Structure formats: C-alpha cells, structure tokens
Amino acid sequence: MTSSLESFQWRVLVSRRFWLAGLMGFAGGVPLLLTLTVLQAWLKAENVSLAAIGFLGLVGLPYNLKFLWAPLMDRFNPLGLGRRRSWLVISQCCLAAGIAILGLQDPLDGIWKVAAAACLVAFFSATQDVVIDAYRRESLADAEQGLGASMYTYGYRLGMLLVSAGGLILADVIGFAGVYLFMATLMLSMVVITILAPEPGDVKNPPHNLRTAFIEPFTEFFNRHEVSGGALLVLAFILFYKLGDNLASHMTIPFYLETGFSNTEIGTVVKFFGVAPLLFGVFIGGVLTLKAGLYKALIISGVLQGVSTAGFAVLSMVGYNLWWLAGVVAFENLTQGMGTAALLALMAYLTDRRFTATQFAMLSALATLPRVVLTAPTGWMVTQIGWVPFFVFSTLVAIPGLLLLLAFKSWFHDHTPADAST
C-alpha cells in the first residue's frame, strides 16, 4: 500500500479527525453493555431466573446481522446532513429513546417486555456501529486507518468502562432505572457531537437505488478481488486471522481457575492489570500500520499473536505462579490489541467508499464469527486433549491466516478500491 508514511508527524495524534474517531468510539461503547453486564446485574437483583438471563444473551444478534440493513445507510441521506451524519443522528436519538424505554420496564411484570426493549437497543446500537465504521473509514486516509482504529478502540473501551463499572456503582445510589435514564441522556448528548462533526467528502457514484445498494456492494467486492488472489482468500484470512487467539481466550477463565488462581487474583491481574497492555497494543498496532504499512503490521501482529497464545501452554506447564500469569496476560493483551488495530485497518482498506457501510458491516460480522460460533467446542476439546495440547493447537491455528496473507501480498501494492483514499 503506497502512502506518504515519511511525512508522518506525531502532531496528527491531536488532530480533530482522530479525536472524532475516539468520541464516536465512546458513543459506540456506551450502549453495548446496557444489554449485557448491566442488564444481567439488574435482572439478577430482581431475582429473575438464570435461564431467562441466559436466554437474553440472544438480544446481541443484531451485531452479527447488521450487514442486512447496512445498505440503507449507503443509499439514503434522510435528514439532508449527509449519508453518515443523518444516520448517526437517527440511530443516536433512537438509541436514547430505546435505553430510556428499557430502563422504565419492570422485569417482574414481564420479561418479554425487557427482552423487546433490549432488542431495540441492540438493533440501533448495531446500526450506529455501522455508520461509525463508515464515517471513520471515509474521514481518514488509508495510511491513517490503523491509528484511527486505535483512537476508536480507546473511546469504545472508555464507554464500556463507564457503563460497566460506573453503571453498577450508580445502581446502588439511584437504582437501575436511574442508570438507564442517565445513560439515555448521555447518549442523546452525542447527537451534538454528530451535528458539529464534518460530513466526509463527497463520493462518486453512490448507490442510486435499492437494488444497487443491496446487490452491488457484494458483487463489487468479489469482482474487485478476483484478480488478486480471490475474494474468498481475503474473506478466509479475516476469518482465520484471530481464530487461534479467540479459541484460547474463550477458555482462559476456566484455565486460570483450574490452575489454582483465585477469583481475586484473576480479577486483579487479568481484568485490571491487563487493560493497560491491551490499550498500549492497540496504539502500537495503529502506529505500526502507519509507519511500516498495513501488510507488515498484519504480519508482525499475527506472528506475535501466535507466540502469545503459546504462552498459555507454557503457563499450563509452569502451574500456579502470579509472575508468569502477569507476564502471559500482559503479552497476550498487547498482541491482541496490535492485531485488532491492524485488522480494523485492513477491513477499512478493503472497502469501496460507495458502499463503505455495507462492506465494512459484512467484514466485521465475519471477523466476529470465530468469537461467537467457532469457539463453541473449545470446552469439549480441552476435556479430550488437555490444556497444553489445546493451547498448542490454538497457536498452530494462527499459521493458516499468515499463509493466506502471503498469498495476496501483491494486492496491497497493486490494487486500491475505487475512491478509497481521502
């Protein structure tokens, strides 16, 4: 990928477009845990059955299906503010209303009403994510996508932290209904940022009808990549790139407990201490993408992800040791953050600006598939082969993704999506 990397100055980190990426990430992170952690705590406090609480996990399905309605975001400019800002205002207003409606429900009066309101929040949250991803891609140059992804991730994590930690603390003071009304007001305030933000530049030949909006994003993607290794190779890479990391991460909590670590030690080392390396890794991944190029960033991050996964196999052989736990967790989170930033940059690079919302939604849904579906048999695998072979297998799973990346190396230099740069 060709870019003026040499002209990079650290002052770009304080430019408005990167801060907007962080603020929009914050807006995206706020609603997520309102249908997960906070909702679960609320329902448990109301003595709702664990079966019902578990079933409500399905309200997150819109995040995996968002590509089905994403073409509407590419086709229409409903408020005249531009394709991106118009849909952001709509989704954020609807989100604020949905969060308030959810907070006004009584779980004991009807769990289905709570489920319906939670689905509403998840739907508009997923819609907002589609538009935010499209806005970030269209507002930043190709070389800036990794760093933009870093700022977005920082904002997203801050929003999640505010809701999870802050929301649970506030619940003891103002109750869960008060928490949801407060978060609804906070979500509504994001509309001000959206209105003040500039609309990304004009796009040549945007979808002019629904058929074009729903069909061409997919036909364009497959036709464009057929010359350079094939679209299926690109999609397979996205599927496999973080598969090993996802397999290992899915079983880490049971692994820690079985190794002898207490809940307090896990909470302190894994959940608290591990945050800093993760955020630092996201930043390193973004800077690496900008300075070394996307291809090298993907290779370096992918190799380090595999090495960090192997660290769990070593920890399994070492056994109970807090220093080893801290080291393995820190390195794994660091490489996870690097890989996340590089992968988000790749997905942005793969999109055509005419269909950014649809193509980014398709790719991000594919990227989350391993975490949602393919990790299901990991518990069974551990019982069959044990922890060390399981983590070794998870490490080896990283190899196909790297080999696939080598298969279309030339594409990064020779093929650029139409209107891909800003």
N, C-alpha and C positions, 0 to 999 in steps of 0.2 A: 504494500500500500504506500503510495507516494504521498508525502506531506512535508510541509516546511518545519520539520522537527527541530532543525537547528535554531530556529527563531524563537523557540520556547523560552519564556521568561517566567519566573516564579510569580510575577505580579498578576498573571492570569488567574491565579487562585482566588484573588479578591475581586474579580470582575463580576458584573451583575449577572451574567448568564449562568455562572456556576453557583452563585448564591440562590438564584431562582430554582436551579436543579435541587438544591438542598431543601428549600422551602416546600417545593412540590413533593419531594420525598416525605417530608414531615406530614403533609396533608394525606399522602397515601398510607402512612403508617398508623395514623390515628384510628381509623375505623376497623382495622383488621382484628385486633384482639377484643374489641367490643362484642364480637360474635364468638369468641373463643374463651380466653382466660377469664375475663371479667364476667362474661355470661355464665360460665361454668361455676364460678365462685358465688354468683348471685343465686343460681338455681340450687346449689348445694346448701346455701344458707336458708333457703326456703323449703328444704327437705324434699326436693324433687328427686325421684328415683335415679340411681346411677345409669340404669338402662336408658331412660329418657335423655339424660345428659349426654350419654354416648351417641345416641341417635342424632342429636342436634349437631354433631360434627359434620353431617351431610350438608349443612347450610353453606359450607365453604365451596360447594361445587361450582358456583358461578366463576370463581377464579380460574378454573380449568376449562370452562366453556366460553370464555369471554370472546374468543375469536369468532363465535357465531353471530354476534351482533356488532362486532367492531367495524364491519364495512359501512355501517350507518355513520360512524364518526369520520370516515373518509369522504363520504358522499355529500353530507348536508352541512350547511352553515346556518343553523336555525335562528340564532339571535343577531346575526349580522356582525358579530365580533371576530369572525374568522372561524375556521373549522375547529381549531384547538380550544381557543378561549370560550367559544359558545358552548361546547360540550362540557368543558370544565365547570362553567357556571351552573349549568343544568344539573350535572352529577353532584356537585357540592351542595347545592340547595336541596336536592332530593335526599342526599345523604344526611344533612342536618335534620330534615323532617323525619326520615326513617329512624335515625338514632333517638330522636325525641319520642317517637311513637313506641319504639322498643322499650324505652325507659318507663313509659306510662302503663305497661302491661303488668298484670298480676299473674305470676307463674302458677299460683294455686287456683286461679279462676279458669285457666285453660292453657295448657302447654302449647297447643297448636297455634294460639294467637301469638305467643312468644316466638315460635318457630317461623311463622309467616313474617313477622316483623324483622326477625334476624335475617331471613332470606332477602328481604327488601334491602336491608343494609348491605349485605354481601353483594347483591346484584349491582347496586350503584357504586359500591367501593371498587368492584372489579371494573366497572365502566370508567371510573375515574383513573384507575391504573392504566387502562388502555390509552386514554388521552394524554396522561402524564408521560408515558413512554414515548408516544408520538411527538409530543412537544419537545422533549429533551433531545430526541434524535434530530429533529428538524432545526433546532436552535443552535446546535453545536456542529463544528466541522468534524470530519471523520476522525482525525487525529485526536480530537478532544473528547471522544465518546467514553473512553475509559475513565478519565478524570471526572467527567460529568456523572458517570455511573457511581463513582466514589462519593461525590457530594450528595447524590440522590440517596445512596445507601445510608450515609450518616443521618440525613434527615429522616429517613424511614425508621431507622433504629431509635432515634430520639422520640419520634411519635409513638412507637410501640412501647418504649420505656415509660413515657408519660402516662399512657393508658394502663399498662400492666401494673407498674409499681405505684404511680400516683393515683390511679383509679381505685386500687384496692385500699390504699391508705385513706383516701377521701370517703370511701364507702363506710368506714367506721365513724365518720363525722357527719356526713349529710345523707347517708343511705345510698343504695344503688340507683334509685330513681333520680336522685340529685346528681349522681355521677354522670348518668346518661344525658341529662339535660345540660349539664356543664359542657360535656363533650360535643353535644349538638351545637351549642353556642360557639365553641371553638372552631368547629367545622365550618360554620356559617361565616366566621371571620376570614376564612381562607378565600372566600369569594372576592374580598377586597384586593388581595394579592393578585388573584387571577385577572381582575379588571385592569389593574395597574401594569401588569406584565405585557410586554410587546408580543404581538402575534408573530409567529415565524414567517419568513419570507414567502412570497407567492410561489405556488407550484405550477409548473407547466402541465397542461392536460390532465387535471384531476378527474376523477370519475364523474361522468355527466348523467348517468342513470343508475338504477339499482342493479341491473344486470352487470354493468361494468364494475360496480363497487363490490359485488359479491363473487364474481367469477374471475375477473382479470388479476386480482392480487395473487391468486394461486397459479393461474396459467403463466403469468409474467415471471413468477419466481422459478417455476420449473423450466420454462423456456430459456431464461437468462443463464441458469447454471448448467444447462445440458452440455455446453461446450467445455466447461472447465471441471470435469470430474463428475458431474452429475449432481442434480439436486438431492437425490437420495443419499449420496455420500455426505453432503453438508448436513442434512437432517439427522443422519445416523451419528455424525460427530457430536451434534448438540445433545443427542440422547445419551451418548456414552461418556462425554467429557467429564461429568461429575458423578457418574454412576457409582464408581468404587467408593468415593467419598460419601455418597448418600447411603450406600449399603452399610458401611462401617458406622456412620453417625447414628443411624436408626437404632442400633443396638448398644450404644455406648453406656447409657444409664444402667441397664441390667448388667452389663460387663463390669462397670465400676462397683456396683453393689456386690456382685458375686466375688469380686477380687478382694473385698473387705473394707472398702471405703464407706464411711458413714454418710448419711444424708447431708449433715452439716459440712463435711469435707467436700462433697460433690458440689453443694451449693456455693461454697466459698471459692474453691479452685476453678471449677468448670464454668459456673454461671456468672460469677463476679470477676475473678481474675482473668478469665478467658475473653472478656469483652474487649479489652484494650488491644491484644494481639489481632483480634478479628478486624477491628476498625483500622488498625495500622496496616494490616494486609490489604484491605480494600484500597487504602491510599496508595500503597506501594504498587498494587496492580494497575491503578489508574495512571500513575506517573510512568510506570514501565511501558504501558501501552503508548503513551505519548512520546517517550524518549526513544524506545527501542523499536517501536512498531507493533502492530497488533499480532502479527504472526509469531514473532519472538516471545511476546508476552504470553501468548497461549501455550507455547512450547514450554517455557520456563515454569509457568504456573502449573501446567499439567504434570510435569515431572515431579515438582515439589509436592503436589497433592498426593501423588503415589507414594513418595517417600514418607510423608507424614502419616499416611494410612498404615504403612508398615510399622510405624512407631507403636501402634496399639498391640501388634503381635509381640514386640519387644516388651512392652509393659505387662502383657499377659505372662511372659516368662519370668520377668523380674518379680511380679507379685506386688503386694502392698508396699508402696513407697511414695510418699507425698511429693518428693522432689521429682521423681520420674513422672508422676501424674501431671504435675505443673508443667514440666518440660514438653511432654507429649501434647497436652491440651494447647499450650501456647503455640507450638509449631503447627499443629493441625488447624487451629483457628487462623493463624497468619496465612497459611497457604490457601485455606478456604476463602478468605477474603480476597486474596490475589486472583484466584480462579473465578470468583463471582464477578469482579470488576472486568476481567478480560472477556468473560463470556457475554456479559451485558453489552460490552463494546462490539463484540462480533455480531450479536443479534441486530444491533443498530446498523452496523455496516452492511448487513445482508438485505436491508430493506430498500425499497424504491420509495422515494418521497411522495409519490402519488398515492401510495397505499400503505403508508407507514403504520397506521393504527392496526390494520388487519394483519399485515405480515409480522409485525412485532408481537401481536397477541398470539398468532399461530406459533411462532418460535418460542415464546416464553411459556406457553402451555406445554409444548413438547419438552422444554428444559425441566419443568417441574414434574413431568410424568414419572421419572425414576423415584422421586421422593414420595409420591402419592401412591403409586401402584407397584412398581418393581421391587420395593423394599418389603413387601408383604411376607415373603417366605424366609426372611432372614432369621427369624427366631427358630424356625424348623431346621434351617441349615446349621445353626450353632449346636442344636441338640444332636445332630447327626455327625458332625465332624469336629466339634470343639472350637474354642476361641482362637487359638493360634492359626489353625488351617483356615478358619473363616476370614480372619484379617489378612492373611496371605492371599487368599482368593480375591478379597476386595481390592488389594493392591494390584494384582495382576489384571483386574478388570480395567484399570486405567490405560493399559497398553493399547487395546484396540482404538480408543479415542485418539491417541497420539499418532498411531499409524494412519488413521483416516485423515488427520490433519496434514500429514506428509503427502497424502495422495492428491490434495488440491492446493499445494503450496503456491504454485504459479498464479493461481486465481487472485491472490492478494495484490499482485503487481499488475496483472494484465486486464482485470475486469472490474469495472466500477458501475454500480447501479445508476440508472438514469436519474439525473438531478440529485445525486446522493450527497454532494457537498454543499456547504452553506457559504 
